[in-house]
Amino acid sequence: MSAGVHIIAAPGDIPAPHIEYGQLAPMLIVFGVAVLGVLVEALAGRPWRYRIQVPLAFAGLLAAFVWTIVLAWRHEPFHVAAMGALGVDGPTLFLQGTILVLALVSLLLIAERSAAHFTAQASALPGSEAEQQSMSAGITQTEIFPLMMFAVGGMLMFPASNDLLTMFVALEVLSLPLYLLCGLARRRRLLSQEAAVKYFLLGAFSSAFFLYGAALLYGYAGSVRLSDISAQAGQGAGGETLLLAGIALLSVGLLFKLGAVPFHMWKPDVYQGAPTPITALMASCTLVSAFGALLRVYYVGFETLRWDWRPAMWGVAIITMVVGAVVAITQTDIKRMLAYSSIAHAGFLLTGVVATSRQGLSGTLFYLAAYGFTTIGAFAVVTMVRDAGGEAAHLSRWAGLGRRSPVIAGVFAFFLLAMAGIPLTSGFTGKFAVFSAAVDGGATPLVVVGVLASAIAAFFYVRVIVVMFFSDPEADGPSVVVSPATATAVALGLTVTVVLGVLPQPVLDLAGTAASQMFVR
Amino acid sequence: MNDFPWLSVLIALPALGALGVALLPRGRDALAKQAALGVSALVAVLTFVMAAGFDTGGSRFQFAETYDWIPAFGVHWAVGVDGVALVLILMSVILVPLVILASWTDADRFGGVVAEGESAPAKSVKTYFALVLALEAMMIGVFAATDVFLFYVFFEAMLIPVYFLIGAYGGPQRSYAAVKFLLYSLFGGLLMLVAVIALYVYGPNTFLLADLQGLNLDPTVAKWLFLGFFIAFAIKAPMVPLHTWLPDAAGQAPAGALVLIVGVLDKVGTYGMMRFCLELFPGASKWATPVVLTFAVISIIYGAVLAIGQVDLKRLVAYTSISHFGFIVLGIFAMTSQGQSGAALYMVNHGFSTGALFLIVGFLLVRRGSARVDAFGGVQKVAPLLAGAFLIAGLSGLSLPGLAPFVSEFLVLVGTFSRYQVAAVIAALGIVLAAVYILWAYQRTMNGPTTEAVAGFKDLSRRELAAVAPILAIVVALGFFPKPVLDVINPSVKHTLSVVQQTDPTPTVAEKGARP
């Protein structure tokens, strides 16, 4: 533990904060690359931008990932950095490594040039002359790369934040670029812009909730540091109302980000409207990051209060699983269906959080990594199935895909089976990990609801397989466009989904080691 | 020779074969069929070589292998066979090549038997055979697994090839049937998953069967876990009232796949009851026995009565199977040595007798394009071999003495009677009903005046004969001489009973000298 100097509480003379640059390098690299990307936008000529931005982004993410590995490998990381504002510990490094790898895979999709997922000029009105002009001029939007890097930087910081203010800053840094990125789809731009506005308004709401909760907790504990809040609550000091209201409001902000019911309303619209590579980024990296933050808040800040928040979390987990699975059945748009599936999976993940144990933590970490790859792979396949109007999003258009391109349809079916939790896929291993932790933590009824929800969820996954394989193809059905970058993303997703299903031990070990000391306080 | 990893090889071989067949280039259908037949025949031969080394007086699980698989969950790649598992594996590996042979041209014709008005889309022939081989690997795995987790993995993974076999190659309502099958099975499987997880948490954090026996579980917990396993197995087996997926699946699935679904896959349910329900939760099994026996008897009668009323031959045979599975469950839960030996033998016999029936119905379906009873009439005159084969298979279904199922049904009834007289008496009615449904179906389809549609029927081809004759030969052979199979089964049944701590009731009369 570092000296207990509180940045906020310090009166008068402000000491220069001590920053461990080496420990924080992964975040700093990503932010640095983002800033460089902005400079490139400002200084490089238009034809050069794409050619500079893509390698820069790749190099940045890769360097950050390598640094994360080195950090984890060199010594048991278990300490706070930056005057206690950020935690560097096993779970955080695991989550950051996962986010970086998933971001690399998403970058493959985002950088895909042949598909043109992004609009040429976001400011041009849909269908206007200006839009047509910029399209015909062959302009490509390259601001997406620095925007993405800022978002990823925020995602890295979010689960590492050891106090609520840092966490709020991270939340905003990760959210704002995403709001913007959501509105940049090339096709169906109105839908995309609607998604962006919705996401922004609701996101702003939830940020306000988060901030209000943080303020109440500060009022209660006199500190925004998670460990101080935990210590104060452990002593049972002061106004219980402030504490509980603070927890509730803070939870709203966090649960919104991961799309738990009843704060899930944005997810289907945003996932559907956003450009699919961005959807892939949100469905994997944002989910991992949000769960990381949730875990840290609940395992560190509110650890002593677990008897107070666990019942509520039970309720949220149950309705999240059930609503996600049931509503998904009625969906006819493939991206909306995957969005509801993501909601259901958030519910499954919450059962691991409810366990509040080491197994719960390691199981959740494993599940996040496994699910992230599967979902990126699935969205990558969605970007490949195209017809004249762009991606063939409506489920009925996928009819007979299994006959037309058996490999792609087979791969997609495999991803769906993994999400349904069929053995020999990573989805099953992950589910087993969190469910066994939950049973161990005395949450057997929750697990029973979980498996029932899985059975319901299986129905809609299987429905897609039925459409792809057992129905006859339409005459003017979509065709599968295979390009190297997207195919690589699919292949990576597939490989990880298989390996984590068949030989999960190394990654389970890694998650177990990462969780062995839990979070630093 | 004994260190040779027999079972792992037997699982890997068809799995690799499936991969190989699936990767063949398009248009090499003939090669795909030959390769599938070759692989499955090789597996059968190897299994026989292995079985020859099985020592009936030896240790319980033979050819055992144990490797760590996922140490974090206490999961092992642990395989081994006792008598019951061995005979079930033997049954499976015999059936698979014959099924491949029987569906040789079905695969080209898929779409030929769809309802009128529907297009007959070209379907991948090689995929069909690849799926059958993948299924074979999982069938061997599920019977050989001695680790509960591994068993569960095979148990669930098996659904996927079957799902595609029904859904892609079935009749007009195939996707409905396939989804219904998958959801029923998944639902059961997921309940079992909860029980598996709880077993891990409450047990010694390992899944090895050997370590899980004799656990000192809290009786209430044990009852819940028993239910989790039992419901999954009862769906699989299928027992009334969880049986409704089977007639639909049977009505739509291609005949060859149906042999494997009903003949082998459903046995996993009854096998699981014996191996897992009884051995892991002996107390809870005894607690549940009255209810289970009641449902078993209901299954026997209900299945038989509904079989009488069926108009579709495939559905008819499916309902007879529900009745037969009732007998098997009855034998298992009577918890007497005759009852369980009979049940284990019944599993094998039913696989062959029902397998033959389904294959023959499949031949009829190919000839007529329909499996409805009223689509046939007087087949006997134009295709005597076909009718004869149908008759033998049918008579074995009604347990005619001299054919294999008779022995097992008799043992089950005797074993049940010595403890639960009423159940045995009611169950015996099932035999009477069996005579009705089989003979009446035979009479309506094979006898009488030859209808116009049937007049052009060809008799069994040599390929068809080669597929069905070995099965009928086995049915006859086991009818007269079941001893080799019983010798293999009996030690493992004895072990199961000792775990349940049940001894046979003393005043038994039947089967002198069979017990020590």
Interface residues (C-beta under 8 A of the other chain):
Chain A: R403 P406 L417 A420 I422 P423 L424 F428 T429 F432 A433 F435 S436 V439 D440 T444 V447 V448 V451 L452 S454 A455 A458 F459 V462 R463 I465 V466 F469 F470 S471 D472 P504 Q505 L508 D509 G512
Chain B: W69 I70 P71 A72 F73 S119 P121 S124 Y152 V153 F154 E156 A157 L159 I160 Y163 F164 G167 A168 R174 S175 A178 V179 L182 L183 L186 F187 L190 L191 L193 V194 I197 A198 Y200 V201
